[in-house]
């Protein structure tokens, strides 16, 4: 069925998908603990964006450091002993998880069941806005492209951006922030200046010089030199930082982070269970302070959760304490000490 046809097809009242397990967040940080864990960042964010000092683009933040510690990155690769074949069955589940979770970070109210009905059955929820259905559908299309084209190239990144920001010619989406006119999709900006909401960061702007394209090519070149997990973290942070496109930069960074993982045969990052406030706080801390401490924590927990969720069938996950397994694996990544939890130890093989 053509993708555009899905946008006008009425939804059934319920999805019959039975393979989605209940989801609980891993080790969410109580608000009272933020100041103790991240005192510099807490002081910085105690003021609203308009009261914080302007943070112009810093070229040195495109260096690999600050980045993910090599030992931690390596341990992320060691906890994939239960990895299932990356086949069509795996892809079907990943399309739902990624489309739902990444759309959620964009503010969508679509549930995982809404997303499954759309992605698997072509049924959209008529009680929710059209732009939310299109946002999820665009994530599905971009993830399918990611699956087929796993090379970290400028062309592939631009193509995924075009898919993520497509309005499908629907006039009702013209004024929606999630989408771009055709001439801006998949093309690094030249004359569009970016202003970020709720941030004092000032993205680079050198109109008519090809600077946005050059920065993107530089980021991709550096990522190719890194360990796959380090590269994923680098792309997640630096592609969003340079803001090479007129919109959709964080979405594009999230999907592009999976290119080095899939290229090396590792499990992809679905972003299920990522706390939106923590993710945004972490990104803005990098933009304004050059600090990766919050977003590193967010990234590691997200990747561990993705590994656990993708490695174990839903019927097994339901009966397990996923929080305990996730925390045990995080402790291993942090310290290198093998987990005592039997299930967590199994992930190391």
Beta strands, then each sheet from edge to edge (+ up, - down):
strand 1: 55-56
strand 2: 201-202
sheet 1: 1+ 2+
end
